[in-house]
Amino acid sequence: MDLSGTWRATPPSEELRRTFHEPELDDRSWHPIEVPGHWAHVPEMASERAMLHRTRFHAPKPDDERRRWLRFDGISQQGDIWLNGGYVGDTDGYFVPHVLRSPT
């Protein structure tokens, strides 16, 4: 499943660092951003050093117990990945592909 397209992004605050992963968080005021892409290309976010990104999607539920993997072809330096409110793992490395096992 390709998750390219319009995501939402906002600069992190101390409160958001603790709550941004919660599925019910209202992110409607966050900036739209195209993925793949970099927030520095969005004038309102160009001076930021870090950003929180979110998207919503529906994946078909497998009929069997096969493992599911999340592949990120590039994240600008460091990232923490959450899915449905559950922590999946971290990434480190400038635009290096990362593959993480989905918890669901």
MODELLER restraints for C-alpha pairs under 7 A, 6 or more apart:
rsr = mdl.restraints
at = mdl.atoms
rsr.add(forms.Gaussian(group=physical.xy_distance, feature=features.Distance(at['CA:4:A'], at['CA:35:A']), mean=5.12, stdev=0.5))
rsr.add(forms.Gaussian(group=physical.xy_distance, feature=features.Distance(at['CA:4:A'], at['CA:36:A']), mean=6.08, stdev=0.5))
rsr.add(forms.Gaussian(group=physical.xy_distance, feature=features.Distance(at['CA:5:A'], at['CA:34:A']), mean=5.38, stdev=0.5))
rsr.add(forms.Gaussian(group=physical.xy_distance, feature=features.Distance(at['CA:5:A'], at['CA:35:A']), mean=5.26, stdev=0.5))
rsr.add(forms.Gaussian(group=physical.xy_distance, feature=features.Distance(at['CA:6:A'], at['CA:32:A']), mean=6.12, stdev=0.5))
rsr.add(forms.Gaussian(group=physical.xy_distance, feature=features.Distance(at['CA:6:A'], at['CA:33:A']), mean=5.43, stdev=0.5))
rsr.add(forms.Gaussian(group=physical.xy_distance, feature=features.Distance(at['CA:6:A'], at['CA:34:A']), mean=4.57, stdev=0.5))
rsr.add(forms.Gaussian(group=physical.xy_distance, feature=features.Distance(at['CA:6:A'], at['CA:35:A']), mean=6.19, stdev=0.5))
rsr.add(forms.Gaussian(group=physical.xy_distance, feature=features.Distance(at['CA:7:A'], at['CA:32:A']), mean=5.74, stdev=0.5))
rsr.add(forms.Gaussian(group=physical.xy_distance, feature=features.Distance(at['CA:7:A'], at['CA:33:A']), mean=5.29, stdev=0.5))
rsr.add(forms.Gaussian(group=physical.xy_distance, feature=features.Distance(at['CA:7:A'], at['CA:34:A']), mean=6.13, stdev=0.5))
rsr.add(forms.Gaussian(group=physical.xy_distance, feature=features.Distance(at['CA:7:A'], at['CA:35:A']), mean=6.60, stdev=0.5))
rsr.add(forms.Gaussian(group=physical.xy_distance, feature=features.Distance(at['CA:7:A'], at['CA:53:A']), mean=6.78, stdev=0.5))
rsr.add(forms.Gaussian(group=physical.xy_distance, feature=features.Distance(at['CA:7:A'], at['CA:54:A']), mean=5.81, stdev=0.5))
rsr.add(forms.Gaussian(group=physical.xy_distance, feature=features.Distance(at['CA:7:A'], at['CA:55:A']), mean=4.98, stdev=0.5))
rsr.add(forms.Gaussian(group=physical.xy_distance, feature=features.Distance(at['CA:8:A'], at['CA:30:A']), mean=5.53, stdev=0.5))
rsr.add(forms.Gaussian(group=physical.xy_distance, feature=features.Distance(at['CA:8:A'], at['CA:31:A']), mean=5.38, stdev=0.5))
rsr.add(forms.Gaussian(group=physical.xy_distance, feature=features.Distance(at['CA:8:A'], at['CA:32:A']), mean=4.58, stdev=0.5))
rsr.add(forms.Gaussian(group=physical.xy_distance, feature=features.Distance(at['CA:8:A'], at['CA:33:A']), mean=5.71, stdev=0.5))
rsr.add(forms.Gaussian(group=physical.xy_distance, feature=features.Distance(at['CA:8:A'], at['CA:53:A']), mean=5.62, stdev=0.5))
rsr.add(forms.Gaussian(group=physical.xy_distance, feature=features.Distance(at['CA:8:A'], at['CA:54:A']), mean=5.25, stdev=0.5))
rsr.add(forms.Gaussian(group=physical.xy_distance, feature=features.Distance(at['CA:8:A'], at['CA:55:A']), mean=6.38, stdev=0.5))
rsr.add(forms.Gaussian(group=physical.xy_distance, feature=features.Distance(at['CA:9:A'], at['CA:30:A']), mean=5.41, stdev=0.5))
rsr.add(forms.Gaussian(group=physical.xy_distance, feature=features.Distance(at['CA:9:A'], at['CA:31:A']), mean=5.19, stdev=0.5))
rsr.add(forms.Gaussian(group=physical.xy_distance, feature=features.Distance(at['CA:9:A'], at['CA:32:A']), mean=6.36, stdev=0.5))
rsr.add(forms.Gaussian(group=physical.xy_distance, feature=features.Distance(at['CA:9:A'], at['CA:33:A']), mean=6.47, stdev=0.5))
rsr.add(forms.Gaussian(group=physical.xy_distance, feature=features.Distance(at['CA:9:A'], at['CA:51:A']), mean=6.28, stdev=0.5))
rsr.add(forms.Gaussian(group=physical.xy_distance, feature=features.Distance(at['CA:9:A'], at['CA:52:A']), mean=5.34, stdev=0.5))
rsr.add(forms.Gaussian(group=physical.xy_distance, feature=features.Distance(at['CA:9:A'], at['CA:53:A']), mean=4.40, stdev=0.5))
rsr.add(forms.Gaussian(group=physical.xy_distance, feature=features.Distance(at['CA:9:A'], at['CA:54:A']), mean=6.41, stdev=0.5))
rsr.add(forms.Gaussian(group=physical.xy_distance, feature=features.Distance(at['CA:10:A'], at['CA:30:A']), mean=5.34, stdev=0.5))
rsr.add(forms.Gaussian(group=physical.xy_distance, feature=features.Distance(at['CA:10:A'], at['CA:31:A']), mean=6.19, stdev=0.5))
rsr.add(forms.Gaussian(group=physical.xy_distance, feature=features.Distance(at['CA:10:A'], at['CA:51:A']), mean=5.52, stdev=0.5))
rsr.add(forms.Gaussian(group=physical.xy_distance, feature=features.Distance(at['CA:10:A'], at['CA:52:A']), mean=5.40, stdev=0.5))
rsr.add(forms.Gaussian(group=physical.xy_distance, feature=features.Distance(at['CA:10:A'], at['CA:53:A']), mean=6.89, stdev=0.5))
rsr.add(forms.Gaussian(group=physical.xy_distance, feature=features.Distance(at['CA:11:A'], at['CA:48:A']), mean=6.87, stdev=0.5))
rsr.add(forms.Gaussian(group=physical.xy_distance, feature=features.Distance(at['CA:11:A'], at['CA:50:A']), mean=6.27, stdev=0.5))
rsr.add(forms.Gaussian(group=physical.xy_distance, feature=features.Distance(at['CA:11:A'], at['CA:51:A']), mean=4.55, stdev=0.5))
rsr.add(forms.Gaussian(group=physical.xy_distance, feature=features.Distance(at['CA:11:A'], at['CA:52:A']), mean=6.04, stdev=0.5))
rsr.add(forms.Gaussian(group=physical.xy_distance, feature=features.Distance(at['CA:12:A'], at['CA:50:A']), mean=6.96, stdev=0.5))
rsr.add(forms.Gaussian(group=physical.xy_distance, feature=features.Distance(at['CA:12:A'], at['CA:51:A']), mean=5.87, stdev=0.5))
rsr.add(forms.Gaussian(group=physical.xy_distance, feature=features.Distance(at['CA:12:A'], at['CA:52:A']), mean=5.97, stdev=0.5))
rsr.add(forms.Gaussian(group=physical.xy_distance, feature=features.Distance(at['CA:21:A'], at['CA:82:A']), mean=6.13, stdev=0.5))
rsr.add(forms.Gaussian(group=physical.xy_distance, feature=features.Distance(at['CA:21:A'], at['CA:85:A']), mean=5.29, stdev=0.5))
rsr.add(forms.Gaussian(group=physical.xy_distance, feature=features.Distance(at['CA:22:A'], at['CA:85:A']), mean=4.91, stdev=0.5))
rsr.add(forms.Gaussian(group=physical.xy_distance, feature=features.Distance(at['CA:23:A'], at['CA:84:A']), mean=5.87, stdev=0.5))
rsr.add(forms.Gaussian(group=physical.xy_distance, feature=features.Distance(at['CA:23:A'], at['CA:85:A']), mean=5.72, stdev=0.5))
rsr.add(forms.Gaussian(group=physical.xy_distance, feature=features.Distance(at['CA:33:A'], at['CA:39:A']), mean=6.93, stdev=0.5))
rsr.add(forms.Gaussian(group=physical.xy_distance, feature=features.Distance(at['CA:39:A'], at['CA:45:A']), mean=5.93, stdev=0.5))
rsr.add(forms.Gaussian(group=physical.xy_distance, feature=features.Distance(at['CA:39:A'], at['CA:46:A']), mean=6.24, stdev=0.5))
rsr.add(forms.Gaussian(group=physical.xy_distance, feature=features.Distance(at['CA:40:A'], at['CA:46:A']), mean=3.87, stdev=0.5))
rsr.add(forms.Gaussian(group=physical.xy_distance, feature=features.Distance(at['CA:40:A'], at['CA:47:A']), mean=6.89, stdev=0.5))
rsr.add(forms.Gaussian(group=physical.xy_distance, feature=features.Distance(at['CA:68:A'], at['CA:101:A']), mean=6.06, stdev=0.5))
rsr.add(forms.Gaussian(group=physical.xy_distance, feature=features.Distance(at['CA:68:A'], at['CA:102:A']), mean=5.38, stdev=0.5))
rsr.add(forms.Gaussian(group=physical.xy_distance, feature=features.Distance(at['CA:69:A'], at['CA:99:A']), mean=6.53, stdev=0.5))
rsr.add(forms.Gaussian(group=physical.xy_distance, feature=features.Distance(at['CA:69:A'], at['CA:100:A']), mean=5.60, stdev=0.5))
rsr.add(forms.Gaussian(group=physical.xy_distance, feature=features.Distance(at['CA:69:A'], at['CA:101:A']), mean=4.44, stdev=0.5))
rsr.add(forms.Gaussian(group=physical.xy_distance, feature=features.Distance(at['CA:69:A'], at['CA:102:A']), mean=5.21, stdev=0.5))
rsr.add(forms.Gaussian(group=physical.xy_distance, feature=features.Distance(at['CA:70:A'], at['CA:99:A']), mean=5.56, stdev=0.5))
rsr.add(forms.Gaussian(group=physical.xy_distance, feature=features.Distance(at['CA:70:A'], at['CA:100:A']), mean=5.17, stdev=0.5))
rsr.add(forms.Gaussian(group=physical.xy_distance, feature=features.Distance(at['CA:70:A'], at['CA:101:A']), mean=6.14, stdev=0.5))
rsr.add(forms.Gaussian(group=physical.xy_distance, feature=features.Distance(at['CA:70:A'], at['CA:102:A']), mean=6.15, stdev=0.5))
rsr.add(forms.Gaussian(group=physical.xy_distance, feature=features.Distance(at['CA:71:A'], at['CA:98:A']), mean=5.70, stdev=0.5))
rsr.add(forms.Gaussian(group=physical.xy_distance, feature=features.Distance(at['CA:71:A'], at['CA:99:A']), mean=4.38, stdev=0.5))
rsr.add(forms.Gaussian(group=physical.xy_distance, feature=features.Distance(at['CA:71:A'], at['CA:100:A']), mean=6.50, stdev=0.5))
rsr.add(forms.Gaussian(group=physical.xy_distance, feature=features.Distance(at['CA:72:A'], at['CA:97:A']), mean=5.51, stdev=0.5))
rsr.add(forms.Gaussian(group=physical.xy_distance, feature=features.Distance(at['CA:72:A'], at['CA:98:A']), mean=5.18, stdev=0.5))
rsr.add(forms.Gaussian(group=physical.xy_distance, feature=features.Distance(at['CA:72:A'], at['CA:99:A']), mean=6.38, stdev=0.5))
rsr.add(forms.Gaussian(group=physical.xy_distance, feature=features.Distance(at['CA:73:A'], at['CA:95:A']), mean=6.98, stdev=0.5))
rsr.add(forms.Gaussian(group=physical.xy_distance, feature=features.Distance(at['CA:73:A'], at['CA:96:A']), mean=6.51, stdev=0.5))
rsr.add(forms.Gaussian(group=physical.xy_distance, feature=features.Distance(at['CA:73:A'], at['CA:97:A']), mean=4.15, stdev=0.5))
rsr.add(forms.Gaussian(group=physical.xy_distance, feature=features.Distance(at['CA:73:A'], at['CA:98:A']), mean=6.43, stdev=0.5))
rsr.add(forms.Gaussian(group=physical.xy_distance, feature=features.Distance(at['CA:74:A'], at['CA:95:A']), mean=3.88, stdev=0.5))
rsr.add(forms.Gaussian(group=physical.xy_distance, feature=features.Distance(at['CA:74:A'], at['CA:96:A']), mean=5.11, stdev=0.5))
rsr.add(forms.Gaussian(group=physical.xy_distance, feature=features.Distance(at['CA:74:A'], at['CA:97:A']), mean=5.14, stdev=0.5))
rsr.add(forms.Gaussian(group=physical.xy_distance, feature=features.Distance(at['CA:75:A'], at['CA:94:A']), mean=6.40, stdev=0.5))
rsr.add(forms.Gaussian(group=physical.xy_distance, feature=features.Distance(at['CA:75:A'], at['CA:95:A']), mean=5.11, stdev=0.5))
rsr.add(forms.Gaussian(group=physical.xy_distance, feature=features.Distance(at['CA:75:A'], at['CA:96:A']), mean=6.99, stdev=0.5))
rsr.add(forms.Gaussian(group=physical.xy_distance, feature=features.Distance(at['CA:76:A'], at['CA:94:A']), mean=5.12, stdev=0.5))
rsr.add(forms.Gaussian(group=physical.xy_distance, feature=features.Distance(at['CA:76:A'], at['CA:95:A']), mean=5.60, stdev=0.5))
rsr.add(forms.Gaussian(group=physical.xy_distance, feature=features.Distance(at['CA:77:A'], at['CA:92:A']), mean=5.51, stdev=0.5))
rsr.add(forms.Gaussian(group=physical.xy_distance, feature=features.Distance(at['CA:77:A'], at['CA:93:A']), mean=4.82, stdev=0.5))
rsr.add(forms.Gaussian(group=physical.xy_distance, feature=features.Distance(at['CA:77:A'], at['CA:94:A']), mean=4.15, stdev=0.5))
rsr.add(forms.Gaussian(group=physical.xy_distance, feature=features.Distance(at['CA:77:A'], at['CA:95:A']), mean=6.71, stdev=0.5))
rsr.add(forms.Gaussian(group=physical.xy_distance, feature=features.Distance(at['CA:78:A'], at['CA:91:A']), mean=5.40, stdev=0.5))
rsr.add(forms.Gaussian(group=physical.xy_distance, feature=features.Distance(at['CA:78:A'], at['CA:92:A']), mean=4.45, stdev=0.5))
rsr.add(forms.Gaussian(group=physical.xy_distance, feature=features.Distance(at['CA:78:A'], at['CA:93:A']), mean=6.42, stdev=0.5))
rsr.add(forms.Gaussian(group=physical.xy_distance, feature=features.Distance(at['CA:79:A'], at['CA:90:A']), mean=5.54, stdev=0.5))
rsr.add(forms.Gaussian(group=physical.xy_distance, feature=features.Distance(at['CA:79:A'], at['CA:91:A']), mean=5.03, stdev=0.5))
rsr.add(forms.Gaussian(group=physical.xy_distance, feature=features.Distance(at['CA:79:A'], at['CA:92:A']), mean=6.64, stdev=0.5))
rsr.add(forms.Gaussian(group=physical.xy_distance, feature=features.Distance(at['CA:80:A'], at['CA:89:A']), mean=5.90, stdev=0.5))
rsr.add(forms.Gaussian(group=physical.xy_distance, feature=features.Distance(at['CA:80:A'], at['CA:90:A']), mean=4.31, stdev=0.5))
rsr.add(forms.Gaussian(group=physical.xy_distance, feature=features.Distance(at['CA:80:A'], at['CA:91:A']), mean=6.35, stdev=0.5))
rsr.add(forms.Gaussian(group=physical.xy_distance, feature=features.Distance(at['CA:81:A'], at['CA:87:A']), mean=6.25, stdev=0.5))
rsr.add(forms.Gaussian(group=physical.xy_distance, feature=features.Distance(at['CA:81:A'], at['CA:88:A']), mean=5.41, stdev=0.5))
rsr.add(forms.Gaussian(group=physical.xy_distance, feature=features.Distance(at['CA:81:A'], at['CA:89:A']), mean=5.41, stdev=0.5))
rsr.add(forms.Gaussian(group=physical.xy_distance, feature=features.Distance(at['CA:81:A'], at['CA:90:A']), mean=5.90, stdev=0.5))
rsr.add(forms.Gaussian(group=physical.xy_distance, feature=features.Distance(at['CA:82:A'], at['CA:88:A']), mean=5.30, stdev=0.5))
rsr.add(forms.Gaussian(group=physical.xy_distance, feature=features.Distance(at['CA:88:A'], at['CA:100:A']), mean=6.92, stdev=0.5))
rsr.add(forms.Gaussian(group=physical.xy_distance, feature=features.Distance(at['CA:88:A'], at['CA:102:A']), mean=6.44, stdev=0.5))
rsr.add(forms.Gaussian(group=physical.xy_distance, feature=features.Distance(at['CA:88:A'], at['CA:103:A']), mean=6.56, stdev=0.5))
rsr.add(forms.Gaussian(group=physical.xy_distance, feature=features.Distance(at['CA:89:A'], at['CA:100:A']), mean=6.85, stdev=0.5))
rsr.add(forms.Gaussian(group=physical.xy_distance, feature=features.Distance(at['CA:91:A'], at['CA:98:A']), mean=6.65, stdev=0.5))
